[in-house]
Amino acid sequence: MCNSSKPTSSIRSVLKRASCIVGVGVALAAFSQGAAASCSYVVNNQWGSGFTASINITNSTSSTINGWNVSWQYNNNRVTNSWNANVSGSNPYTATSYGWNGTIQPGQTVSFGFQGNTNGGSAETPSVTGAACSGGSSSSSSSSSSSSSSSSSSSSSSSSSSSSSSSSSSSSSSSSSSSSSSSSSSSGGQCVEQCKWYQDAPRPLCVNQTSGWGWENSQSCIGRTTCESQSGSGGVVSTCSSSSSSSSSSSSSSSSSSSSSTSSSSSSSSSSSSSSTGGSGTFRVDSQGNITKNGSVFPVRCGSWFGLEGQHEPKDADNNADGAPLELYVGNMWWADTGRTIQQTMTEITAQGINVVRLPIAPQTLDPNDPQGIGDIQNGGVLKNHESVRQDNARQALEDFIILADQNNIEVIVDIHSCSNYVGWRAGRLDANPPYADADREGYEFTREEYSCGGGAANDDPYNESIWLDNLREIAGLPAQLGVDNIIGIDIFNEPWDYTWQEWKTLSENAYQAISSVNSDVLIFVEGIGSVTSNDVEIPHGDMASNPNWGENLYEAGDNPLNIPKERLVLSPHTYGPSVFVQRQFMDPSQSECTDLEGDAAGNADCNVVINPTVLRAGWDEHFGYLRDQGYAMVIGEFGGNMDWPNGTRAAEQEMWSHITPGVDREWQDALVDYMVEKDIQGCYWSINPESGDTGGWYSHDYVPDTNESGWGTWGGFDSLKTALLKLLWGM
């Protein structure tokens, strides 16, 4: 679920662009006589007026490199932001290693990155020189071309050793994983065919299968036909190794973070899960249905934190009209510099008891080059967070968040929230097509009838089971790629209301197989379905008087259970009260004219809302509660609401329900939490951040619809009523 509304930027200014010459100096400890090392410069991405790039230092020697420094100079480009190195100067620039990435073991690569302006030209690709690249010589060795995927590299032998100390990291940024890949040709070495998977470093090709993802030799692999069928510049490549040049390589590194900014990381987001070591987190479900981590019971105290799955811009916005920016809400906007950081919020929520964050994403979040995840909206991009916390791309933001959460002892549930950032929460199926449920919602401007995933609209983001399973495998590889142990599970698809149970059961079982082929340590979170599909197929859900929310209906799972081991399965229904949708079970039984009415129709008929816990519990029992009694692990994936509804919602809804005394949604939330405590059901509250249009958040929001629109994105303190509710649920 994610129903948000917000203002957009109206400020325009001009970005500039750039081009460069690079020199790299690396301090080497015991750099062996005649050994070879290499350096490369890679342009990772270009857009209207900016670029991101990385410099990769590969230790192809037999000795450890301790400390490195880099200097480079542009012709026209200028650096505006950097990550994973201490960068100083103003053309020329100098970068030195942090303590955590100053040591480069033989065969490893260290990368750091930067964002820049091109100043009216194009992103240039420089020559690379330095001790590791040219044996300590300060002369340059060149090869370059200026395209978004180009790189320059040089290699030579070194006959001397030198030393230098790397500077310590500053406390102003939170850096996280970095990795990238580059290739330099070699002769006389051994070459191996691998798969260049989109922007990732080359991954192994499967030997025993030609399509899909597999698991061979204790690592994930990609079938040849799957590799060759991807869009973009990826495909089957040859990687070579020799004593005189370096082959494609990949490295992942993580760092400690500070409290001021979390926007720094490798923008290329291209680590390979097959070439790095993950953490030791093994998540299971015990015989009583308790989730465990490494054998110890793990109580889930969870909230959702959204934005990376795609926000919705107004159709008449000055910039990025009708856009869907892939940007986490962090409470610090370009027009209101509050100083809030992701680290600050993690500190605050863990102090309150949170130990799990459910993180919604879209397939496009995984793509570091998606234009809806890049650039300042004031300068031709789409992002609205303040520059101090602004991401470089959506994939980098995802990886940064996971690593920072790991450092804060927060587990993460990665949730595929839709088939497309444009379609959003309304999808209901992998290949969703309009019309959607909100097409005729009164007073609502964020409809998406022009977008689809199944070819049914003018703007289509094609999505299907094959792509979805590939996405799940990719997410399953993140712990190894990032070196973390905090991905507790994958919520395989949000609110699949447009499937029958048998259809969804089959898809869920296929998802389990795909995830387990890469990672057997994470849990599979499976949501329920709905009550009727888009083609009017009625779905059994028990008593017709109680209608399930999208994602709530697990009525048939008892007689037709999922073929997924109980120790790996978490059932994750969603359920909401009247502030999200007024269901028929909320109608006042004394108003016969309101029987079976719901939604806007009930509001326009002046129907009362009555919260009867006995009626609600009967519905919850039928829809999902009975499965908890059978020993299944259960985490309600979404619940929450606006405690003061209908106050605080859009004007049309307030008018429609003006006859209702505020407080009925609070009654509903109280009833649900009482039920959850009794049944020992855990849950993820929607949401931590306050930008949800129908539920609000745990944090309060300065924004008030139609009253204080400029307060959008400015957070206050924790809502005291919601805090008390969550502490009751958590037994704190």
HUURHU-V525811 format. One record per residue. N is the residue number from 1. RES is the residue in one small letter. D_FIRST is the distance of its C-alpha to the first C-alpha in whole Angstrom. Layout:
N|RES|D_FIRST + N|RES|D_FIRST
This chain:
1|m|0 + 2|c|4 + 3|n|7 + 4|s|10 + 5|s|13 + 6|k|16 + 7|p|20 + 8|t|21 + 9|s|25 + 10|s|28 + 11|i|30 + 12|r|32 + 13|s|34 + 14|v|36 + 15|l|35 + 16|k|38 + 17|r|39 + 18|a|41 + 19|s|43 + 20|c|45 + 21|i|48 + 22|v|47 + 23|g|49 + 24|v|48 + 25|g|50 + 26|v|49 + 27|a|51 + 28|l|52 + 29|a|54 + 30|a|56 + 31|f|55 + 32|s|57 + 33|q|60 + 34|g|59 + 35|a|56 + 36|a|53 + 37|a|50 + 38|s|48 + 39|c|45 + 40|s|43 + 41|y|41 + 42|v|38 + 43|v|36 + 44|n|33 + 45|n|31 + 46|q|32 + 47|w|31 + 48|g|32 + 49|s|34 + 50|g|33 + 51|f|33 + 52|t|32 + 53|a|35 + 54|s|36 + 55|i|40 + 56|n|40 + 57|i|43 + 58|t|44 + 59|n|46 + 60|s|49 + 61|t|51 + 62|s|52 + 63|s|52 + 64|t|49 + 65|i|49 + 66|n|48 + 67|g|47 + 68|w|46 + 69|n|47 + 70|v|46 + 71|s|47 + 72|w|46 + 73|q|47 + 74|y|46 + 75|n|48 + 76|n|45 + 77|n|42 + 78|r|41 + 79|v|38 + 80|t|35 + 81|n|33 + 82|s|34 + 83|w|33 + 84|n|34 + 85|a|38 + 86|n|40 + 87|v|41 + 88|s|43 + 89|g|46 + 90|s|45 + 91|n|46 + 92|p|48 + 93|y|45 + 94|t|45 + 95|a|43 + 96|t|44 + 97|s|42 + 98|y|40 + 99|g|41 + 100|w|39 + 101|n|39 + 102|g|43 + 103|t|44 + 104|i|44 + 105|q|45 + 106|p|47 + 107|g|45 + 108|q|42 + 109|t|40 + 110|v|39 + 111|s|37 + 112|f|36 + 113|g|34 + 114|f|34 + 115|q|33 + 116|g|36 + 117|n|37 + 118|t|39 + 119|n|41 + 120|g|41 + 121|g|42 + 122|s|40 + 123|a|39 + 124|e|42 + 125|t|43 + 126|p|46 + 127|s|48 + 128|v|48 + 129|t|51 + 130|g|51 + 131|a|53 + 132|a|51 + 133|c|51 + 134|s|54 + 135|g|56 + 136|g|56 + 137|s|57 + 138|s|56 + 139|s|57 + 140|s|54 + 141|s|53 + 142|s|52 + 143|s|50 + 144|s|47 + 145|s|45 + 146|s|42 + 147|s|39 + 148|s|36 + 149|s|36 + 150|s|40 + 151|s|41 + 152|s|45 + 153|s|46 + 154|s|50 + 155|s|51 + 156|s|55 + 157|s|57 + 158|s|57 + 159|s|61 + 160|s|60 + 161|s|58 + 162|s|57 + 163|s|55 + 164|s|52 + 165|s|50 + 166|s|46 + 167|s|45 + 168|s|43 + 169|s|39 + 170|s|38 + 171|s|36 + 172|s|34 + 173|s|31 + 174|s|29 + 175|s|30 + 176|s|29 + 177|s|29 + 178|s|31 + 179|s|32 + 180|s|34 + 181|s|36 + 182|s|39 + 183|s|42 + 184|s|46 + 185|s|48 + 186|s|51 + 187|s|54 + 188|g|56 + 189|g|53 + 190|q|50 + 191|c|48 + 192|v|45 + 193|e|42 + 194|q|39 + 195|c|35 + 196|k|34 + 197|w|30 + 198|y|29 + 199|q|29 + 200|d|30 + 201|a|33 + 202|p|35 + 203|r|34 + 204|p|37 + 205|l|37 + 206|c|37 + 207|v|41 + 208|n|40 + 209|q|37 + 210|t|37 + 211|s|33 + 212|g|30 + 213|w|30 + 214|g|32 + 215|w|33 + 216|e|37 + 217|n|39 + 218|s|37 + 219|q|34 + 220|s|32 + 221|c|33 + 222|i|32 + 223|g|34 + 224|r|37 + 225|t|35 + 226|t|32 + 227|c|33 + 228|e|35 + 229|s|32 + 230|q|30 + 231|s|29 + 232|g|31 + 233|s|34 + 234|g|33 + 235|g|35 + 236|v|38 + 237|v|40 + 238|s|43 + 239|t|43 + 240|c|47 + 241|s|48 + 242|s|52 + 243|s|54 + 244|s|54 + 245|s|50 + 246|s|47 + 247|s|44 + 248|s|41 + 249|s|39 + 250|s|36 + 251|s|36 + 252|s|33 + 253|s|33 + 254|s|31 + 255|s|32 + 256|s|32 + 257|s|30 + 258|s|31 + 259|s|29 + 260|s|30 + 261|s|28 + 262|t|25 + 263|s|26 + 264|s|28 + 265|s|28 + 266|s|30 + 267|s|28 + 268|s|29 + 269|s|27 + 270|s|29 + 271|s|30 + 272|s|31 + 273|s|30 + 274|s|33 + 275|s|35 + 276|s|34 + 277|t|34 + 278|g|31 + 279|g|31 + 280|s|32 + 281|g|28 + 282|t|28 + 283|f|26 + 284|r|26 + 285|v|26 + 286|d|29 + 287|s|31 + 288|q|29 + 289|g|26 + 290|n|26 + 291|i|24 + 292|t|27 + 293|k|28 + 294|n|31 + 295|g|32 + 296|s|31 + 297|v|29 + 298|f|26 + 299|p|24 + 300|v|20 + 301|r|19 + 302|c|16 + 303|g|13 + 304|s|10 + 305|w|11 + 306|f|9 + 307|g|11 + 308|l|13 + 309|e|11 + 310|g|12 + 311|q|12 + 312|h|13 + 313|e|17 + 314|p|18 + 315|k|21 + 316|d|24 + 317|a|23 + 318|d|26 + 319|n|25 + 320|n|23 + 321|a|22 + 322|d|19 + 323|g|18 + 324|a|15 + 325|p|16 + 326|l|15 + 327|e|16 + 328|l|15 + 329|y|15 + 330|v|18 + 331|g|20 + 332|n|23 + 333|m|23 + 334|w|26 + 335|w|27 + 336|a|27 + 337|d|28 + 338|t|27 + 339|g|28 + 340|r|25 + 341|t|24 + 342|i|22 + 343|q|25 + 344|q|25 + 345|t|21 + 346|m|22 + 347|t|25 + 348|e|24 + 349|i|21 + 350|t|23 + 351|a|26 + 352|q|24 + 353|g|23 + 354|i|20 + 355|n|21 + 356|v|18 + 357|v|15 + 358|r|12 + 359|l|12 + 360|p|9 + 361|i|12 + 362|a|13 + 363|p|16 + 364|q|17 + 365|t|17 + 366|l|20 + 367|d|22 + 368|p|24 + 369|n|25 + 370|d|22 + 371|p|23 + 372|q|20 + 373|g|20 + 374|i|24 + 375|g|26 + 376|d|26 + 377|i|25 + 378|q|29 + 379|n|30 + 380|g|29 + 381|g|26 + 382|v|22 + 383|l|21 + 384|k|22 + 385|n|22 + 386|h|25 + 387|e|28 + 388|s|28 + 389|v|25 + 390|r|24 + 391|q|23 + 392|d|26 + 393|n|23 + 394|a|20 + 395|r|21 + 396|q|23 + 397|a|21 + 398|l|19 + 399|e|22 + 400|d|23 + 401|f|20 + 402|i|21 + 403|i|25 + 404|l|24 + 405|a|22 + 406|d|25 + 407|q|28 + 408|n|26 + 409|n|26 + 410|i|22 + 411|e|20 + 412|v|17 + 413|i|15 + 414|v|14 + 415|d|11 + 416|i|11 + 417|h|8 + 418|s|10 + 419|c|13 + 420|s|14 + 421|n|13 + 422|y|14 + 423|v|12 + 424|g|8 + 425|w|5 + 426|r|8 + 427|a|10 + 428|g|11 + 429|r|14 + 430|l|15 + 431|d|18 + 432|a|15 + 433|n|18 + 434|p|17 + 435|p|18 + 436|y|14 + 437|a|13 + 438|d|13 + 439|a|16 + 440|d|18 + 441|r|16 + 442|e|19 + 443|g|19 + 444|y|16 + 445|e|17 + 446|f|14 + 447|t|14 + 448|r|15 + 449|e|17 + 450|e|20 + 451|y|18 + 452|s|17 + 453|c|18 + 454|g|20 + 455|g|23 + 456|g|22 + 457|a|22 + 458|a|24 + 459|n|22 + 460|d|21 + 461|d|20 + 462|p|21 + 463|y|19 + 464|n|21 + 465|e|21 + 466|s|24 + 467|i|22 + 468|w|19 + 469|l|22 + 470|d|23 + 471|n|20 + 472|l|20 + 473|r|23 + 474|e|23 + 475|i|20 + 476|a|23 + 477|g|25 + 478|l|24 + 479|p|26 + 480|a|29 + 481|q|28 + 482|l|28 + 483|g|30 + 484|v|27 + 485|d|27 + 486|n|23 + 487|i|21 + 488|i|20 + 489|g|18 + 490|i|16 + 491|d|13 + 492|i|14 + 493|f|11 + 494|n|8 + 495|e|8 + 496|p|11 + 497|w|12 + 498|d|15 + 499|y|17 + 500|t|20 + 501|w|20 + 502|q|23 + 503|e|21 + 504|w|18 + 505|k|21 + 506|t|23 + 507|l|20 + 508|s|19 + 509|e|23 + 510|n|24 + 511|a|21 + 512|y|23 + 513|q|26 + 514|a|25 + 515|i|23 + 516|s|27 + 517|s|29 + 518|v|28 + 519|n|27 + 520|s|28 + 521|d|27 + 522|v|23 + 523|l|21 + 524|i|19 + 525|f|16 + 526|v|15 + 527|e|12 + 528|g|14 + 529|i|14 + 530|g|14 + 531|s|17 + 532|v|18 + 533|t|17 + 534|s|18 + 535|n|21 + 536|d|22 + 537|v|22 + 538|e|22 + 539|i|21 + 540|p|22 + 541|h|21 + 542|g|24 + 543|d|25 + 544|m|24 + 545|a|24 + 546|s|20 + 547|n|17 + 548|p|15 + 549|n|11 + 550|w|9 + 551|g|10 + 552|e|12 + 553|n|15 + 554|l|18 + 555|y|21 + 556|e|23 + 557|a|22 + 558|g|25 + 559|d|28 + 560|n|27 + 561|p|25 + 562|l|24 + 563|n|27 + 564|i|25 + 565|p|27 + 566|k|26 + 567|e|27 + 568|r|24 + 569|l|22 + 570|v|19 + 571|l|17 + 572|s|13 + 573|p|12 + 574|h|9 + 575|t|10 + 576|y|10 + 577|g|13 + 578|p|14 + 579|s|13 + 580|v|9 + 581|f|12 + 582|v|15 + 583|q|16 + 584|r|20 + 585|q|21 + 586|f|20 + 587|m|23 + 588|d|26 + 589|p|29 + 590|s|32 + 591|q|30 + 592|s|31 + 593|e|30 + 594|c|27 + 595|t|27 + 596|d|24 + 597|l|22 + 598|e|19 + 599|g|17 + 600|d|19 + 601|a|22 + 602|a|22 + 603|g|22 + 604|n|24 + 605|a|26 + 606|d|26 + 607|c|25 + 608|n|25 + 609|v|22 + 610|v|24 + 611|i|22 + 612|n|24 + 613|p|24 + 614|t|26 + 615|v|24 + 616|l|21 + 617|r|22 + 618|a|24 + 619|g|21 + 620|w|19 + 621|d|22 + 622|e|22 + 623|h|19 + 624|f|19 + 625|g|21 + 626|y|24 + 627|l|23 + 628|r|23 + 629|d|27 + 630|q|28 + 631|g|27 + 632|y|24 + 633|a|22 + 634|m|19 + 635|v|16 + 636|i|13 + 637|g|10 + 638|e|8 + 639|f|10 + 640|g|11 + 641|g|11 + 642|n|14 + 643|m|17 + 644|d|19 + 645|w|17 + 646|p|18 + 647|n|20 + 648|g|18 + 649|t|16 + 650|r|17 + 651|a|21 + 652|a|20 + 653|e|18 + 654|q|21 + 655|e|23 + 656|m|22 + 657|w|22 + 658|s|25 + 659|h|27 + 660|i|24 + 661|t|25 + 662|p|22 + 663|g|22 + 664|v|20 + 665|d|17 + 666|r|19 + 667|e|21 + 668|w|18 + 669|q|17 + 670|d|20 + 671|a|21 + 672|l|18 + 673|v|19 + 674|d|23 + 675|y|22 + 676|m|20 + 677|v|23 + 678|e|26 + 679|k|24 + 680|d|24 + 681|i|20 + 682|q|18 + 683|g|15 + 684|c|12 + 685|y|11 + 686|w|8 + 687|s|10 + 688|i|13 + 689|n|13 + 690|p|13 + 691|e|12 + 692|s|9 + 693|g|10 + 694|d|10 + 695|t|10 + 696|g|12 + 697|g|13 + 698|w|15 + 699|y|17 + 700|s|19 + 701|h|19 + 702|d|22 + 703|y|20 + 704|v|20 + 705|p|19 + 706|d|23 + 707|t|25 + 708|n|24 + 709|e|22 + 710|s|24 + 711|g|23 + 712|w|19 + 713|g|19 + 714|t|21 + 715|w|20 + 716|g|22 + 717|g|23 + 718|f|21 + 719|d|20 + 720|s|23 + 721|l|21 + 722|k|18 + 723|t|21 + 724|a|23 + 725|l|20 + 726|l|19 + 727|k|23 + 728|l|24 + 729|l|21 + 730|w|23 + 731|g|26 + 732|m|27
